[in-house]
Amino acid sequence: MIKNLRQIRKARRLTQQALSQLANVNRINISQYENGVKNPNLATAEKLATALGVTVDELIGKEEAS
């Protein structure tokens, strides 16, 4: 589901830990999302998108991230 998480996070120069703190999402979960082990629910995807300054559509790869 989350195709662009790692790419956007790295473009923002954030570590998984920093994103974890910004989004209030467990760092281990972020790692699992980036590696395709599991998918976040909609509320978590919204938290991650907000912390990264993108839309959920950009995060899941429906639109190009800026």
N, CA, C and O atoms as a GROMACS GRO file, in nm:
protein
  264
    1MET      N    1   0.082  -0.121   0.000
    1MET     CA    2   0.000   0.000   0.000
    1MET      C    3   0.086   0.126   0.000
    1MET      O    4   0.068   0.213  -0.085
    2ILE      N    5   0.179   0.135   0.094
    2ILE     CA    6   0.262   0.256   0.105
    2ILE      C    7   0.385   0.239   0.016
    2ILE      O    8   0.485   0.180   0.057
    3LYS      N    9   0.377   0.290  -0.104
    3LYS     CA   10   0.487   0.272  -0.199
    3LYS      C   11   0.598   0.375  -0.182
    3LYS      O   12   0.715   0.345  -0.207
    4ASN      N   13   0.563   0.493  -0.138
    4ASN     CA   14   0.658   0.604  -0.140
    4ASN      C   15   0.709   0.647  -0.003
    4ASN      O   16   0.780   0.747   0.006
    5LEU      N   17   0.676   0.575   0.100
    5LEU     CA   18   0.712   0.619   0.235
    5LEU      C   19   0.862   0.641   0.251
    5LEU      O   20   0.905   0.748   0.294
    6ARG      N   21   0.942   0.541   0.217
    6ARG     CA   22   1.088   0.552   0.234
    6ARG      C   23   1.144   0.666   0.149
    6ARG      O   24   1.226   0.746   0.196
    7GLN      N   25   1.099   0.674   0.025
    7GLN     CA   26   1.149   0.777  -0.067
    7GLN      C   27   1.118   0.917  -0.014
    7GLN      O   28   1.205   1.004  -0.013
    8ILE      N   29   0.996   0.939   0.028
    8ILE     CA   30   0.957   1.072   0.078
    8ILE      C   31   1.030   1.102   0.209
    8ILE      O   32   1.077   1.214   0.229
    9ARG      N   33   1.038   1.002   0.297
    9ARG     CA   34   1.106   1.022   0.426
    9ARG      C   35   1.252   1.063   0.403
    9ARG      O   36   1.302   1.156   0.466
   10LYS      N   37   1.319   0.993   0.313
   10LYS     CA   38   1.459   1.024   0.286
   10LYS      C   39   1.474   1.160   0.218
   10LYS      O   40   1.570   1.232   0.245
   11ALA      N   41   1.380   1.195   0.130
   11ALA     CA   42   1.385   1.326   0.065
   11ALA      C   43   1.370   1.438   0.167
   11ALA      O   44   1.424   1.547   0.149
   12ARG      N   45   1.297   1.411   0.275
   12ARG     CA   46   1.279   1.509   0.383
   12ARG      C   47   1.393   1.503   0.484
   12ARG      O   48   1.395   1.576   0.583
   13ARG      N   49   1.489   1.413   0.458
   13ARG     CA   50   1.606   1.394   0.545
   13ARG      C   51   1.566   1.356   0.688
   13ARG      O   52   1.619   1.409   0.786
   14LEU      N   53   1.470   1.266   0.696
   14LEU     CA   54   1.423   1.218   0.826
   14LEU      C   55   1.465   1.073   0.846
   14LEU      O   56   1.462   0.993   0.753
   15THR      N   57   1.503   1.041   0.968
   15THR     CA   58   1.525   0.902   1.003
   15THR      C   59   1.389   0.840   1.036
   15THR      O   60   1.291   0.912   1.054
   16GLN      N   61   1.386   0.710   1.044
   16GLN     CA   62   1.262   0.645   1.087
   16GLN      C   63   1.224   0.692   1.227
   16GLN      O   64   1.106   0.712   1.256
   17GLN      N   65   1.323   0.709   1.312
   17GLN     CA   66   1.296   0.754   1.449
   17GLN      C   67   1.236   0.895   1.450
   17GLN      O   68   1.142   0.922   1.524
   18ALA      N   69   1.291   0.984   1.369
   18ALA     CA   70   1.240   1.122   1.364
   18ALA      C   71   1.096   1.123   1.312
   18ALA      O   72   1.011   1.194   1.366
   19LEU      N   73   1.070   1.045   1.207
   19LEU     CA   74   0.933   1.036   1.155
   19LEU      C   75   0.841   0.976   1.260
   19LEU      O   76   0.726   1.019   1.275
   20SER      N   77   0.890   0.878   1.330
   20SER     CA   78   0.812   0.815   1.437
   20SER      C   79   0.765   0.918   1.538
   20SER      O   80   0.650   0.918   1.580
   21GLN      N   81   0.855   1.005   1.577
   21GLN     CA   82   0.822   1.108   1.676
   21GLN      C   83   0.727   1.212   1.617
   21GLN      O   84   0.634   1.256   1.685
   22LEU      N   85   0.749   1.253   1.494
   22LEU     CA   86   0.662   1.352   1.430
   22LEU      C   87   0.519   1.301   1.411
   22LEU      O   88   0.422   1.375   1.430
   23ALA      N   89   0.508   1.175   1.372
   23ALA     CA   90   0.378   1.118   1.339
   23ALA      C   91   0.313   1.045   1.456
   23ALA      O   92   0.196   1.007   1.450
   24ASN      N   93   0.389   1.026   1.563
   24ASN     CA   94   0.340   0.950   1.679
   24ASN      C   95   0.302   0.807   1.635
   24ASN      O   96   0.195   0.756   1.667
   25VAL      N   97   0.395   0.746   1.560
   25VAL     CA   98   0.379   0.610   1.512
   25VAL      C   99   0.505   0.534   1.551
   25VAL      O  100   0.616   0.588   1.539
   26ASN      N  101   0.490   0.412   1.596
   26ASN     CA  102   0.604   0.331   1.640
   26ASN      C  103   0.706   0.314   1.527
   26ASN      O  104   0.668   0.285   1.414
   27ARG      N  105   0.834   0.332   1.558
   27ARG     CA  106   0.940   0.320   1.458
   27ARG      C  107   0.944   0.181   1.394
   27ARG      O  108   0.968   0.169   1.274
   28ILE      N  109   0.919   0.080   1.472
   28ILE     CA  110   0.920  -0.056   1.418
   28ILE      C  111   0.810  -0.071   1.313
   28ILE      O  112   0.830  -0.137   1.210
   29ASN      N  113   0.695  -0.011   1.338
   29ASN     CA  114   0.587  -0.015   1.239
   29ASN      C  115   0.628   0.056   1.111
   29ASN      O  116   0.598   0.008   1.001
   30ILE      N  117   0.694   0.170   1.123
   30ILE     CA  118   0.740   0.243   1.005
   30ILE      C  119   0.834   0.154   0.922
   30ILE      O  120   0.822   0.150   0.800
   31SER      N  121   0.924   0.085   0.988
   31SER     CA  122   1.014  -0.007   0.919
   31SER      C  123   0.936  -0.115   0.847
   31SER      O  124   0.966  -0.149   0.733
   32GLN      N  125   0.835  -0.170   0.913
   32GLN     CA  126   0.754  -0.274   0.851
   32GLN      C  127   0.675  -0.221   0.732
   32GLN      O  128   0.659  -0.292   0.632
   33TYR      N  129   0.626  -0.099   0.740
   33TYR     CA  130   0.555  -0.038   0.626
   33TYR      C  131   0.650  -0.020   0.509
   33TYR      O  132   0.616  -0.051   0.395
   34GLU      N  133   0.770   0.032   0.537
   34GLU     CA  134   0.867   0.056   0.430
   34GLU      C  135   0.912  -0.073   0.363
   34GLU      O  136   0.944  -0.073   0.244
   35ASN      N  137   0.915  -0.181   0.438
   35ASN     CA  138   0.962  -0.309   0.385
   35ASN      C  139   0.848  -0.398   0.333
   35ASN      O  140   0.872  -0.512   0.293
   36GLY      N  141   0.726  -0.345   0.334
   36GLY     CA  142   0.613  -0.420   0.282
   36GLY      C  143   0.568  -0.536   0.367
   36GLY      O  144   0.494  -0.623   0.320
   37VAL      N  145   0.611  -0.538   0.493
   37VAL     CA  146   0.573  -0.646   0.584
   37VAL      C  147   0.428  -0.631   0.626
   37VAL      O  148   0.355  -0.729   0.640
   38LYS      N  149   0.386  -0.508   0.646
   38LYS     CA  150   0.247  -0.482   0.680
   38LYS      C  151   0.206  -0.344   0.629
   38LYS      O  152   0.291  -0.262   0.594
   39ASN      N  153   0.076  -0.321   0.626
   39ASN     CA  154   0.022  -0.194   0.580
   39ASN      C  155  -0.044  -0.120   0.695
   39ASN      O  156  -0.105  -0.182   0.782
   40PRO      N  157  -0.031   0.012   0.697
   40PRO     CA  158  -0.096   0.090   0.802
   40PRO      C  159  -0.245   0.102   0.778
   40PRO      O  160  -0.292   0.090   0.664
   41ASN      N  161  -0.319   0.126   0.884
   41ASN     CA  162  -0.461   0.157   0.866
   41ASN      C  163  -0.470   0.302   0.818
   41ASN      O  164  -0.370   0.373   0.813
   42LEU      N  165  -0.589   0.345   0.782
   42LEU     CA  166  -0.607   0.478   0.725
   42LEU      C  167  -0.565   0.588   0.821
   42LEU      O  168  -0.502   0.685   0.779
   43ALA      N  169  -0.597   0.575   0.949
   43ALA     CA  170  -0.560   0.677   1.047
   43ALA      C  171  -0.408   0.691   1.057
   43ALA      O  172  -0.357   0.803   1.067
   44THR      N  173  -0.337   0.581   1.053
   44THR     CA  174  -0.190   0.585   1.059
   44THR      C  175  -0.133   0.643   0.930
   44THR      O  176  -0.038   0.722   0.935
   45ALA      N  177  -0.189   0.606   0.817
   45ALA     CA  178  -0.143   0.662   0.689
   45ALA      C  179  -0.162   0.814   0.689
   45ALA      O  180  -0.077   0.886   0.638
   46GLU      N  181  -0.271   0.861   0.745
   46GLU     CA  182  -0.296   1.005   0.753
   46GLU      C  183  -0.194   1.073   0.845
   46GLU      O  184  -0.147   1.182   0.814
   47LYS      N  185  -0.160   1.009   0.956
   47LYS     CA  186  -0.058   1.065   1.046
   47LYS      C  187   0.076   1.076   0.975
   47LYS      O  188   0.144   1.178   0.985
   48LEU      N  189   0.114   0.971   0.904
   48LEU     CA  190   0.241   0.971   0.833
   48LEU      C  191   0.243   1.076   0.723
   48LEU      O  192   0.341   1.150   0.708
   49ALA      N  193   0.135   1.084   0.647
   49ALA     CA  194   0.128   1.183   0.540
   49ALA      C  195   0.136   1.324   0.595
   49ALA      O  196   0.209   1.408   0.541
   50THR      N  197   0.065   1.352   0.701
   50THR     CA  198   0.068   1.485   0.762
   50THR      C  199   0.209   1.518   0.810
   50THR      O  200   0.258   1.629   0.787
   51ALA      N  201   0.274   1.424   0.877
   51ALA     CA  202   0.410   1.447   0.927
   51ALA      C  203   0.508   1.473   0.814
   51ALA      O  204   0.604   1.547   0.830
   52LEU      N  205   0.483   1.412   0.699
   52LEU     CA  206   0.573   1.428   0.583
   52LEU      C  207   0.533   1.544   0.493
   52LEU      O  208   0.607   1.580   0.402
   53GLY      N  209   0.418   1.603   0.518
   53GLY     CA  210   0.373   1.716   0.437
   53GLY      C  211   0.323   1.677   0.300
   53GLY      O  212   0.337   1.753   0.204
   54VAL      N  213   0.265   1.558   0.289
   54VAL     CA  214   0.211   1.510   0.162
   54VAL      C  215   0.068   1.460   0.186
   54VAL      O  216   0.022   1.451   0.299
   55THR      N  217   0.000   1.428   0.076
   55THR     CA  218  -0.133   1.369   0.089
   55THR      C  219  -0.119   1.217   0.102
   55THR      O  220  -0.014   1.160   0.072
   56VAL      N  221  -0.224   1.154   0.147
   56VAL     CA  222  -0.225   1.008   0.154
   56VAL      C  223  -0.209   0.950   0.012
   56VAL      O  224  -0.141   0.850  -0.006
   57ASP      N  225  -0.271   1.013  -0.086
   57ASP     CA  226  -0.256   0.967  -0.224
   57ASP      C  227  -0.110   0.968  -0.269
   57ASP      O  228  -0.065   0.875  -0.334
   58GLU      N  229  -0.038   1.073  -0.234
   58GLU     CA  230   0.105   1.078  -0.268
   58GLU      C  231   0.181   0.968  -0.195
   58GLU      O  232   0.270   0.905  -0.253
   59LEU      N  233   0.147   0.944  -0.071
   59LEU     CA  234   0.215   0.844   0.009
   59LEU      C  235   0.195   0.704  -0.048
   59LEU      O  236   0.288   0.624  -0.048
   60ILE      N  237   0.076   0.676  -0.096
   60ILE     CA  238   0.050   0.541  -0.149
   60ILE      C  239   0.083   0.530  -0.298
   60ILE      O  240   0.073   0.422  -0.356
   61GLY      N  241   0.122   0.641  -0.359
   61GLY     CA  242   0.169   0.636  -0.496
   61GLY      C  243   0.065   0.667  -0.601
   61GLY      O  244   0.088   0.640  -0.719
   62LYS      N  245  -0.049   0.723  -0.562
   62LYS     CA  246  -0.150   0.761  -0.661
   62LYS      C  247  -0.113   0.888  -0.734
   62LYS      O  248  -0.152   0.908  -0.849
   63GLU      N  249  -0.037   0.976  -0.669
   63GLU     CA  250   0.008   1.101  -0.729
   63GLU      C  251   0.159   1.111  -0.708
   63GLU      O  252   0.214   1.046  -0.619
   64GLU      N  253   0.224   1.189  -0.788
   64GLU     CA  254   0.365   1.214  -0.768
   64GLU      C  255   0.385   1.302  -0.646
   64GLU      O  256   0.318   1.404  -0.633
   65ALA      N  257   0.477   1.265  -0.557
   65ALA     CA  258   0.512   1.347  -0.442
   65ALA      C  259   0.596   1.464  -0.488
   65ALA      O  260   0.676   1.453  -0.581
   66SER      N  261   0.575   1.577  -0.422
   66SER     CA  262   0.654   1.695  -0.461
   66SER      C  263   0.782   1.702  -0.384
   66SER      O  264   0.861   1.795  -0.403
   0.00000   0.00000   0.00000
